[in-house]
């Protein structure tokens, strides 16, 4: 059985993860961050009290960028 080389996939995945992590950090700092596809400002959706099924994350209006984040409401 031939040994498979995943180094290219691993490098691409790691680079994408780092870029996404940095984008999230910039949004959390309050910086205006534009969607890399449509150039619209990204917005943050926070958890809402009484709406546990709502999705939290970062997205643009068109949905090109849609990063779901696992967040809990802190009171």
N, CA and C atoms as an extended XYZ file, in Angstrom:
225
Properties=species:S:1:pos:R:3:atomname:S:1:resname:S:1:resid:I:1 pbc="F F F"
N         0.839       -1.168        0.000 N   UNK     1
C         0.000        0.000        0.000 CA  UNK     1
C         0.893        1.242        0.000 C   UNK     1
N         0.585        2.202       -0.882 N   UNK     2
C         1.382        3.412       -1.011 CA  UNK     2
C         1.064        4.386        0.115 C   UNK     2
N         2.088        5.065        0.567 N   UNK     3
C         1.927        6.063        1.624 CA  UNK     3
C         1.423        7.364        0.986 C   UNK     3
N         0.375        7.934        1.558 N   UNK     4
C        -0.209        9.149        0.992 CA  UNK     4
C         0.459       10.382        1.592 C   UNK     4
N         0.666       11.408        0.764 N   UNK     5
C         1.288       12.652        1.190 CA  UNK     5
C         0.210       13.718        1.363 C   UNK     5
N        -0.067       14.078        2.600 N   UNK     6
C        -1.082       15.075        2.902 CA  UNK     6
C        -0.468       16.443        3.199 C   UNK     6
N         0.810       16.619        2.956 N   UNK     7
C         1.483       17.861        3.341 CA  UNK     7
C         0.885       19.091        2.666 C   UNK     7
N         0.502       18.994        1.401 N   UNK     8
C        -0.076       20.149        0.694 CA  UNK     8
C        -1.430       20.503        1.299 C   UNK     8
N        -2.244       19.493        1.564 N   UNK     9
C        -3.558       19.732        2.171 CA  UNK     9
C        -3.387       20.302        3.573 C   UNK     9
N        -2.474       19.743        4.341 N   UNK    10
C        -2.242       20.229        5.702 CA  UNK    10
C        -1.762       21.675        5.704 C   UNK    10
N        -0.863       22.028        4.794 N   UNK    11
C        -0.358       23.400        4.711 CA  UNK    11
C        -1.480       24.373        4.347 C   UNK    11
N        -2.312       24.008        3.376 N   UNK    12
C        -3.422       24.856        2.950 CA  UNK    12
C        -4.433       25.028        4.069 C   UNK    12
N        -4.741       23.950        4.765 N   UNK    13
C        -5.696       23.999        5.872 CA  UNK    13
C        -5.161       24.863        7.004 C   UNK    13
N        -3.902       24.713        7.338 N   UNK    14
C        -3.289       25.500        8.412 CA  UNK    14
C        -3.304       26.986        8.058 C   UNK    14
N        -2.988       27.327        6.816 N   UNK    15
C        -2.977       28.718        6.374 CA  UNK    15
C        -4.388       29.306        6.451 C   UNK    15
N        -5.383       28.549        6.004 N   UNK    16
C        -6.773       28.998        6.041 CA  UNK    16
C        -7.235       29.213        7.477 C   UNK    16
N        -6.874       28.304        8.374 N   UNK    17
C        -7.239       28.414        9.786 CA  UNK    17
C        -6.645       29.679       10.400 C   UNK    17
N        -5.392       29.953       10.126 N   UNK    18
C        -4.713       31.132       10.668 CA  UNK    18
C        -5.369       32.409       10.142 C   UNK    18
N        -5.693       32.441        8.848 N   UNK    19
C        -6.341       33.614        8.266 CA  UNK    19
C        -7.707       33.855        8.903 C   UNK    19
N        -8.476       32.783        9.102 N   UNK    20
C        -9.803       32.900        9.699 CA  UNK    20
C        -9.696       33.347       11.165 C   UNK    20
N        -8.733       32.799       11.885 N   UNK    21
C        -8.522       33.178       13.286 CA  UNK    21
C        -8.172       34.664       13.390 C   UNK    21
N        -7.324       35.160       12.505 N   UNK    22
C        -6.940       36.571       12.518 CA  UNK    22
C        -8.121       37.471       12.160 C   UNK    22
N        -8.964       37.035       11.218 N   UNK    23
C       -10.161       37.780       10.840 CA  UNK    23
C       -11.087       37.904       12.052 C   UNK    23
N       -11.305       36.802       12.762 N   UNK    24
C       -12.160       36.803       13.952 CA  UNK    24
C       -11.596       37.747       15.014 C   UNK    24
N       -10.299       37.723       15.229 N   UNK    25
C        -9.660       38.612       16.207 CA  UNK    25
C        -9.909       40.077       15.857 C   UNK    25
N        -9.763       40.426       14.570 N   UNK    26
C        -9.949       41.816       14.146 CA  UNK    26
C       -11.395       42.260       14.371 C   UNK    26
N       -12.364       41.387       14.063 N   UNK    27
C       -13.774       41.721       14.281 CA  UNK    27
C       -14.039       41.903       15.774 C   UNK    27
N       -13.517       41.003       16.615 N   UNK    28
C       -13.725       41.094       18.067 CA  UNK    28
C       -13.114       42.364       18.647 C   UNK    28
N       -12.052       42.880       18.033 N   UNK    29
C       -11.420       44.121       18.503 CA  UNK    29
C       -12.241       45.346       18.114 C   UNK    29
N       -13.264       45.151       17.267 N   UNK    30
C       -14.099       46.269       16.843 CA  UNK    30
C       -13.656       46.907       15.542 C   UNK    30
N       -12.667       46.319       14.892 N   UNK    31
C       -12.199       46.845       13.618 CA  UNK    31
C       -13.215       46.542       12.520 C   UNK    31
N       -13.304       47.421       11.530 N   UNK    32
C       -14.130       47.143       10.366 CA  UNK    32
C       -13.356       46.179        9.484 C   UNK    32
N       -13.963       45.022        9.240 N   UNK    33
C       -13.331       43.994        8.413 CA  UNK    33
C       -14.266       43.719        7.250 C   UNK    33
N       -13.711       43.723        6.040 N   UNK    34
C       -14.516       43.505        4.846 CA  UNK    34
C       -14.465       42.053        4.409 C   UNK    34
N       -15.587       41.592        3.860 N   UNK    35
C       -15.657       40.245        3.297 CA  UNK    35
C       -14.665       40.160        2.146 C   UNK    35
N       -13.846       39.110        2.105 N   UNK    36
C       -12.869       38.989        1.021 CA  UNK    36
C       -13.511       38.745       -0.345 C   UNK    36
N       -14.792       38.373       -0.383 N   UNK    37
C       -15.465       38.085       -1.651 CA  UNK    37
C       -16.236       39.300       -2.168 C   UNK    37
N       -17.144       39.860       -1.329 N   UNK    38
C       -18.020       40.945       -1.797 CA  UNK    38
C       -17.624       42.328       -1.278 C   UNK    38
N       -16.622       42.403       -0.415 N   UNK    39
C       -16.117       43.666        0.143 CA  UNK    39
C       -17.127       44.429        0.997 C   UNK    39
N       -18.156       43.741        1.522 N   UNK    40
C       -19.078       44.374        2.463 CA  UNK    40
C       -18.557       44.149        3.878 C   UNK    40
N       -18.930       45.044        4.783 N   UNK    41
C       -18.479       44.930        6.163 CA  UNK    41
C       -19.050       43.672        6.815 C   UNK    41
N       -18.190       42.998        7.580 N   UNK    42
C       -18.632       41.823        8.321 CA  UNK    42
C       -19.281       42.271        9.616 C   UNK    42
N       -20.276       41.524       10.070 N   UNK    43
C       -20.919       41.837       11.337 CA  UNK    43
C       -20.908       40.609       12.227 C   UNK    43
N       -21.038       40.864       13.526 N   UNK    44
C       -21.008       39.782       14.499 CA  UNK    44
C       -22.428       39.538       15.003 C   UNK    44
N       -22.830       38.269       15.018 N   UNK    45
C       -24.124       37.878       15.584 CA  UNK    45
C       -23.843       37.248       16.937 C   UNK    45
N       -24.384       37.866       17.989 N   UNK    46
C       -24.151       37.387       19.349 CA  UNK    46
C       -25.345       36.561       19.832 C   UNK    46
N       -25.139       35.709       20.832 N   UNK    47
C       -26.249       34.935       21.381 CA  UNK    47
C       -27.314       35.875       21.962 C   UNK    47
N       -28.580       35.457       21.864 N   UNK    48
C       -29.699       36.253       22.352 CA  UNK    48
C       -30.387       35.496       23.478 C   UNK    48
N       -30.656       36.202       24.579 N   UNK    49
C       -31.314       35.587       25.725 CA  UNK    49
C       -32.694       35.072       25.301 C   UNK    49
N       -32.987       33.835       25.646 N   UNK    50
C       -34.264       33.222       25.313 CA  UNK    50
C       -34.313       32.595       23.932 C   UNK    50
N       -33.241       32.747       23.154 N   UNK    51
C       -33.181       32.168       21.806 CA  UNK    51
C       -31.940       31.284       21.707 C   UNK    51
N       -31.976       30.188       22.459 N   UNK    52
C       -30.817       29.294       22.515 CA  UNK    52
C       -30.491       28.646       21.159 C   UNK    52
N       -31.486       28.586       20.266 N   UNK    53
C       -31.264       27.960       18.958 CA  UNK    53
C       -30.676       28.924       17.938 C   UNK    53
N       -30.520       30.207       18.302 N   UNK    54
C       -29.969       31.169       17.352 CA  UNK    54
C       -28.488       30.859       17.105 C   UNK    54
N       -28.047       31.179       15.908 N   UNK    55
C       -26.664       30.913       15.512 CA  UNK    55
C       -25.828       32.159       15.759 C   UNK    55
N       -24.684       31.986       16.399 N   UNK    56
C       -23.762       33.091       16.667 CA  UNK    56
C       -22.585       32.987       15.711 C   UNK    56
N       -22.050       34.145       15.323 N   UNK    57
C       -20.880       34.107       14.468 CA  UNK    57
C       -20.617       35.420       13.770 C   UNK    57
N       -19.879       35.330       12.673 N   UNK    58
C       -19.476       36.488       11.885 CA  UNK    58
C       -19.893       36.237       10.445 C   UNK    58
N       -20.541       37.253        9.835 N   UNK    59
C       -20.995       37.058        8.451 CA  UNK    59
C       -21.087       38.398        7.733 C   UNK    59
N       -21.240       38.322        6.415 N   UNK    60
C       -21.543       39.506        5.617 CA  UNK    60
C       -23.021       39.406        5.219 C   UNK    60
N       -23.576       40.486        4.697 N   UNK    61
C       -24.997       40.507        4.346 CA  UNK    61
C       -25.339       39.484        3.260 C   UNK    61
N       -24.435       39.278        2.315 N   UNK    62
C       -24.700       38.354        1.207 CA  UNK    62
C       -24.510       36.894        1.602 C   UNK    62
N       -23.771       36.641        2.674 N   UNK    63
C       -23.530       35.266        3.110 CA  UNK    63
C       -22.275       34.644        2.520 C   UNK    63
N       -21.468       35.438        1.810 N   UNK    64
C       -20.203       34.917        1.252 CA  UNK    64
C       -19.316       34.414        2.386 C   UNK    64
N       -19.216       35.243        3.430 N   UNK    65
C       -18.475       34.877        4.636 CA  UNK    65
C       -19.501       34.548        5.709 C   UNK    65
N       -19.414       33.356        6.264 N   UNK    66
C       -20.344       32.931        7.302 CA  UNK    66
C       -19.598       31.983        8.236 C   UNK    66
N       -19.092       32.533        9.324 N   UNK    67
C       -18.305       31.771       10.287 CA  UNK    67
C       -19.150       31.563       11.530 C   UNK    67
N       -19.550       30.332       11.771 N   UNK    68
C       -20.339       30.028       12.962 CA  UNK    68
C       -19.404       29.843       14.150 C   UNK    68
N       -19.744       30.494       15.267 N   UNK    69
C       -18.930       30.415       16.468 CA  UNK    69
C       -19.756       29.823       17.604 C   UNK    69
N       -19.149       28.997       18.393 N   UNK    70
C       -19.805       28.399       19.548 CA  UNK    70
C       -19.672       29.370       20.710 C   UNK    70
N       -20.739       30.133       20.981 N   UNK    71
C       -20.712       31.152       22.019 CA  UNK    71
C       -21.884       30.942       22.968 C   UNK    71
N       -21.698       31.350       24.215 N   UNK    72
C       -22.760       31.266       25.200 CA  UNK    72
C       -23.062       32.654       25.736 C   UNK    72
N       -24.321       32.874       26.066 N   UNK    73
C       -24.743       34.133       26.648 CA  UNK    73
C       -24.246       34.208       28.076 C   UNK    73
N       -23.555       35.285       28.408 N   UNK    74
C       -23.055       35.478       29.765 CA  UNK    74
C       -23.812       36.654       30.362 C   UNK    74
N       -24.421       36.422       31.501 N   UNK    75
C       -25.238       37.487       32.134 CA  UNK    75
C       -24.544       37.987       33.373 C   UNK    75
